[in-house]
Each structure stands twice: as C-alpha cells, then as structure tokens.
C-alpha cells in the first residue's frame, strides 16, 4: 500500500534542486474532485506532484465539481458544501453538506453514463465505497478518491502535501495551480496538454468529448488509460 503522507519542506526541496532535480521534475496542483484527463496527464508525467493544502477555497472551480458524459451530453457533478463563506475559508476546513443524498445521485449518474462501458464493472467495486461513506471535509474526501484513482491507473506518481503556501515554488517544480479550470476565461495556457481521442460510450451521438473526468477514460479504456495519458502530454 502506498504512503501518501508527505510534506513539502521548501528548504529541503531547494537544496535537492541544486543537487539532483532536473528542470520541471515535479508539479504543484490544487486538489480537484474526480479530476479531468488534463489533471491526470500531469500525474502520469511528473514523478512527484505536490498537492496544495494551504490555499483558500475558490468557488466555481474543479475543487468540488467534475464533468462526465451522459446520454444527453456533458453532465456536471457538484459536491454540495455546508453554508458559509467558503471562498475565504482554508481548503482543509471546507465541509461537505449531507442534507441531500448527493452521493447516491452522483453514483447513479456515473452508473447510468458508464454502466455499458467496457471496464465499468471491473473498476466500480473500488470506487463505489467512496460514495457510501460520509467524510466531513472536502479535501479529505477528494484526496481519498485521488489516491484510489492513481492506484487503479497504476501511475508511478508520488503525492506530497504542501506545508506552507508559496507564491512561487522552487526551481524544478512547475506551478500548475489554477491552470485547469472549468471556465475558459479563467484557464491558464497549458502548452504541454493535447487531448488524445479514445472510444467513448456516446461517441456516435455526441462525437468525442475531450477532457472529461478521468472516470470517462478509465471506464472506457481500462488498462490502456495510462498509455493514453502519456499521449496527452506534449
């Protein structure tokens, strides 16, 4: 079993940069809910990925939402949060709301969208339990899902959590925070990502829909997902 409880020590990382780090040996990302293919393209490429845990929550981002492909097109799944000024709240303190059975709805939507996908039944048993347990904090919930997905994809990626917030990470670590965003006007340029087409459940109906949640790639391509992720990094 992998141990993901690593902490970013800026001083140690800078010292390591001088001795061993090659340019862009690692990446820094914020945590997303069931991240998209672009996000996992980074996890498949960089040996070390730092997850930002010292930021404040930002509304309208992928931090509590994802997109899947349903019979009627792209479907957004959003994790409801407890009322409060989440925008100014530390990401580790943001709590999930369970007044409504959103987990059951999310899993039902996922099953409806991918139940006929070639590898849904193969992976469903590992993912469904995440939609049956009530985790208090959004960060912990999304991190647990991310760990499971990394294992299912068999990615050789070491996750580490940041210890402090820095405006600019040290040399050798590329800052990708807020690069991947559902709103076009808030995205940052990413010269190293190019969607790679693959068979999708509703391909004939909607055409290829790029950069959906990693669930789409995983359920549709299974063990080939890792190879496709490599193709998306240019």
C-alpha positions in Angstrom: 0.0 0.0 0.0 1.3 3.4 -0.9 2.0 6.0 1.7 1.0 9.5 0.6 1.6 11.4 3.8 4.5 13.5 2.6 5.1 17.2 3.4 6.7 19.8 1.2 9.7 21.4 3.0 10.7 24.3 0.9 14.3 24.5 2.2 14.9 20.8 1.7 13.4 21.0 -1.8 15.6 23.9 -2.8 18.7 22.0 -1.6 17.6 19.0 -3.5 17.1 21.1 -6.6 20.7 22.2 -6.6 22.0 18.6 -6.4 19.5 16.3 -8.2 16.5 18.0 -9.6 16.1 18.3 -13.4 14.0 21.1 -14.8 10.3 20.5 -14.0 11.0 17.3 -12.1 7.8 17.9 -10.1 4.5 19.8 -10.3 2.3 21.8 -7.9 -1.5 21.4 -8.3 -4.6 22.2 -6.2 -6.9 19.3 -5.4 -9.9 18.5 -7.6 -13.0 16.3 -7.3 -12.6 13.3 -9.7 -10.1 15.3 -11.8 -10.2 15.6 -15.5 -7.8 14.0 -18.0 -5.6 17.1 -18.2 -5.0 16.8 -14.5 -4.0 13.2 -14.7 -1.8 13.9 -17.6 0.4 15.8 -15.1 0.3 12.9 -12.6 1.3 10.5 -15.3 4.3 12.6 -16.4 5.8 14.1 -13.2 7.4 11.7 -10.7 6.4 14.0 -7.8 3.2 16.0 -7.6 2.6 18.4 -4.7 -1.0 19.0 -3.7 -1.7 22.5 -2.4 -3.3 22.2 1.1 -2.5 25.8 2.3 -4.8 27.7 -0.1 -8.3 29.1 0.3 -11.3 27.5 -1.3 -12.3 29.1 -4.7 -15.9 28.9 -5.9 -16.7 27.9 -9.5 -13.6 25.7 -9.9 -13.0 21.9 -10.1 -12.4 21.7 -6.4 -15.9 20.4 -5.9 -17.1 19.5 -9.3 -16.4 17.3 -12.3 -17.8 16.6 -15.8 -18.9 13.2 -17.2 -20.5 12.3 -20.5 -24.1 11.2 -20.2 -26.8 10.2 -22.8 -27.7 13.9 -23.2 -24.2 15.3 -23.3 -21.8 16.7 -20.7 -23.2 16.3 -17.1 -21.8 18.3 -14.2 -21.5 16.6 -10.8 -21.0 19.0 -7.9 -20.3 18.3 -4.3 -22.6 20.4 -2.0 -20.8 22.3 0.7 -22.1 23.5 4.1 -23.2 27.1 4.2 -20.6 29.7 4.9 -18.1 32.0 3.3 -16.2 29.1 1.6 -14.4 31.5 -0.7 -12.4 32.8 2.2 -12.1 29.5 4.0 -8.9 27.4 4.3 -9.3 24.5 1.9 -8.7 21.9 4.7 -11.6 23.4 6.6 -14.3 23.3 3.9 -17.0 20.8 4.9 -19.4 18.8 2.8 -23.1 19.0 3.2 -25.1 15.8 3.5 -28.7 17.2 3.8 -29.4 15.7 0.4 -28.4 12.2 -0.8 -25.9 13.7 -3.4 -23.6 10.7 -3.2 -26.3 8.3 -4.3 -27.2 10.7 -7.1 -23.6 11.0 -8.3 -23.1 7.3 -8.3 -26.4 6.7 -10.1 -25.3 9.3 -12.7 -22.0 7.6 -13.1 -23.6 4.1 -13.4 -26.1 5.5 -15.9 -23.3 7.1 -18.0 -20.8 4.3 -17.9 -22.7 1.1 -17.0 -22.2 -0.1 -20.5 -18.6 0.9 -20.8 -16.1 -2.0 -21.3 -14.4 -1.6 -17.9 -17.1 -0.2 -15.6 -17.7 -3.4 -13.7 -14.0 -4.0 -13.4 -13.4 -0.8 -11.5 -16.8 0.0 -10.0 -16.2 -2.1 -6.9 -13.2 0.0 -5.9 -14.9 3.4 -6.4 -18.5 2.8 -5.2 -17.5 2.7 -1.5 -16.4 6.3 -1.7 -20.0 7.2 -2.5 -21.3 5.4 0.6 -19.1 7.0 3.3 -19.6 10.5 4.7 -16.3 12.3 5.0 -16.5 15.6 6.8 -14.1 17.7 4.8 -14.0 18.1 1.0 -10.2 17.9 0.9 -10.0 14.6 2.7 -12.8 13.2 0.5 -11.2 14.3 -2.8 -7.8 13.1 -1.7 -9.0 9.6 -0.9 -10.6 9.4 -4.3 -7.4 10.7 -6.0 -5.4 8.0 -4.2 -7.7 5.3 -5.4 -7.7 6.5 -8.9 -3.9 6.7 -9.0 -3.8 3.1 -7.9 -6.4 1.9 -10.5 -4.4 3.7 -13.2 -1.2 2.2 -11.9 0.6 5.6 -12.1 4.1 5.9 -10.7 3.4 9.2 -9.0 4.4 10.3 -5.6 1.9 12.6 -4.0 3.1 15.1 -1.4 1.2 17.8 0.6 2.5 21.3 0.9 3.5 22.5 4.3 3.2 26.3 3.6 1.8 28.5 0.8 4.4 30.0 -1.5 3.8 32.4 -4.4 6.4 30.7 -6.5 7.7 27.1 -6.0 11.4 26.4 -6.1 13.3 25.7 -9.3 12.4 22.2 -10.7 8.8 22.4 -9.6 6.3 23.8 -12.2 3.4 25.8 -10.7 0.2 24.5 -12.3 -2.2 25.8 -9.6 -5.4 27.2 -11.2 -4.2 26.2 -14.7 -7.0 23.7 -15.1 -10.4 25.4 -14.7 -14.0 24.7 -16.0 -14.4 28.3 -17.1 -12.5 29.2 -20.3 -11.8 32.8 -19.2 -10.1 31.6 -16.0 -7.9 28.9 -17.5 -4.2 29.4 -17.9 -2.3 28.3 -21.1 -1.0 24.8 -21.0 1.4 24.1 -23.8 2.0 20.5 -22.6 -1.5 19.2 -22.9 -3.2 17.9 -26.1 -6.4 15.8 -25.8 -5.9 12.3 -27.3 -9.1 10.7 -28.7 -10.3 7.4 -27.4 -13.6 5.4 -27.7 -16.4 6.8 -25.6 -19.8 5.4 -24.7 -21.8 8.1 -26.6 -19.2 8.8 -29.3 -21.6 8.3 -32.2 -24.2 10.5 -30.6 -22.0 13.4 -29.3 -18.7 13.0 -31.1 -15.5 12.9 -29.0 -15.8 15.0 -25.8 -12.3 15.9 -24.5 -11.0 16.4 -21.1 -13.8 14.9 -19.0 -13.4 13.4 -15.6 -10.8 10.6 -15.5 -13.7 8.3 -14.9 -14.6 8.5 -18.6 -11.1 7.5 -19.7 -10.8 4.8 -17.0 -14.2 3.1 -17.7 -13.8 3.3 -21.5 -10.2 2.2 -21.9 -9.2 0.3 -18.8 -5.5 -0.7 -18.7 -4.8 1.4 -21.8 -5.7 4.6 -19.9 -2.1 5.1 -18.7 -0.8 4.9 -22.3 -3.4 7.4 -23.5 -2.4 9.8 -20.6 1.2 9.7 -21.8 0.0 10.7 -25.3 -1.8 13.8 -24.0 1.5 15.2 -22.6 3.4 17.1 -25.3 
